Amino acid sequence: MTARLAATDLACRRGERVLFRGLSLSLGPGEALHVTGANGIGKSSLIRMLAGLLRPFSGTIHRAGRIGLLDERHALDMQVDLQTALGFWSALDGADAPMERLGLAALRDVPVRYLSTGQKKRAALARLVAQRAPIWLLDEPLNGLDAAGVQQFEALVAGHLASGGLAVIASHQAFASGGFVTLSLAEYIPPLRNEEGIEGWATEAARSDVPLAFQTPIQPSPQGGGA
Amino acid sequence: MFRALLHRDIATLLPGGRRGGTLLPLLFFVAVAMLYPFAVGPDPALLARTGGGVIWVAALLAAILPLERLVTSDLESGVFDQLHLRGVSEELAMASRLLAHWLAFAPLLLVATLPAAALLGLSGQTLRALLLGLLAGTPGLAAIGLAIAALTASLRGGAALAGLMVIPLAIPILIFGAGVLSRPNDPAALVLTAAISLGLTALCPIAAGAAVRAAREG
């Protein structure tokens, strides 16, 4: 099956606030999309929507292929050693996580709660590789990784793309390898609703069919909270 | 797949297990049986008559203690997200957890009933009715507990709320389960307890699974 991920006219609403709307994308095998934007702009929400973990406010998503998700929540049992924690997922995925490849071989017997942020991220990456899902959805994958880890990560993504996978990477950091199509979420923020006098608080306007060109995008406030 | 889930859930929930599964609920249970004679006086006839009911109430309250560890941490650590992406439905995950929760809790409770019954001087016949009633009723208690734990997992202070919500729902089990004590030779109460348990056990994975899904999308 050819991996494919497409979304049409997506809108995301958190509480009463519409974070973005009118977003469409389409990715085929070997393609990667780098989603950028300030904190709180809705990158994580977009990733969770694409993964099917969050219902879109409007719009449709089409997925062909299994989904692999890497985000801030590593889903590793804190009380057991790394080998056991990854072993549970290996049993479900039917493949062992490549611990050596990610420099985790020496940490097999260390309880997960003693691992550093970067080490946990590496462990989650190892699980992602073992999952062998054609669609990778990565939310801030570089957080906590050291320079060598970033290099390993970029090599993993390159290998994944070369083998016919696709990836959506939400990150405010740039990638050294480049070559990814960039999608800036700031372009999809709904316009001000001046009559209500609240910045970015718009619900009905988000569903409107008014073309983007007729609406003034606003910049998110720099102290906006996490989404 | 179910085997892997069940293996992890049991390893997590058993006393001494990963998620800090402890013997505390059982010690609490025995402690109630120990304290009761101090409170009502050492009259053997009174203790023998009321002791079974006290043990039932203690079992119900002890069943509330492990609830906060059942769902919350997996919800927060993203385990249910990753399971969902691997095609493991929330209902299946909850069915496995229900079984693991019961296994980690009920057999040890039945064992602890023996010293508790001895402390209250219960007769052999009462003890038998008590054990049979608890065996029939604990699956239902576990089911109510897990469903409530899933419903309150994403709330702040959910554990205390879960305890309060379990109590009214557990009343039917308590009535029929403790009813076995007053008519030890009539199987009707026991059968009704088992029937309630069975119904709750069937409903629990569906309700808890829906609750987990709702918590994720909220």
Interface residues (C-beta under 8 A of the other chain):
Chain A: A51 G52 L53 L54 R55 R66 I67 G68 L69 D71 R73 H74 A75 L76 D77 M78 Q79 V80 F88 W89 A91 L92 D93 Q131 A133
Chain B: M1 R3 A4 H7 R8 A11 T12 R18 R19 G20 D74 E76 S77 G78 V79 D81 Q82 L83 H84 L85 R86 V88 R216 E217
